[in-house]
């Protein structure tokens, strides 16, 4: 049975973290599951991959809570400043529209949204409070580990010490450079993601960090 499950909330450093897991665990690590993969595979506890040591992907907590309760699996998750997370997700989404071959099916579904502004994107309910959506039913205290992307290297060292890992390097993948958020856009994004803001502030408090 799996020992670790890594919940990858979009745009919280999950791709970089997956490469670190690959360096540590090799073939004892699952593929990086997308939402499409998880919908097709059925109950996780009945899937052969559940016997791998480490599972990583876009799991929502209710999908793995049964496994956690059965075998005390260590659940790991990274969080991010909510405004910056949405801004990053927006840039990733728009980059996909500029590069149809990255995901042709998603391009066909969303090509009419090519000129969509950041706030238009962020105003859609499906793009709001996604950290809370992925962790629905989970308290931060239920997690074996949670870290903040803004303190990735520092928190990674904390996790490595908990799991007795060897020294690990820190790759930075899927990073799209962009102008910083304006104060007005940041305020608007935080209002649209008030539940994620509360979650992130709680995480900062528990880790004795200041919210930016």
Helices and strands as residue ranges (DSSP letters): E 4-7, H 14-25, G 26-28, E 29-33, H 35-41, G 44-46, G 48-51, E 54-57, H 61-71, E 74-79, H 82-98, G 100-102, H 104-110, G 111-113, H 118-123, G 125-127, H 130-134, G 140-142, E 145-148, G 149-151, H 152-163, H 183-192, H 194-206
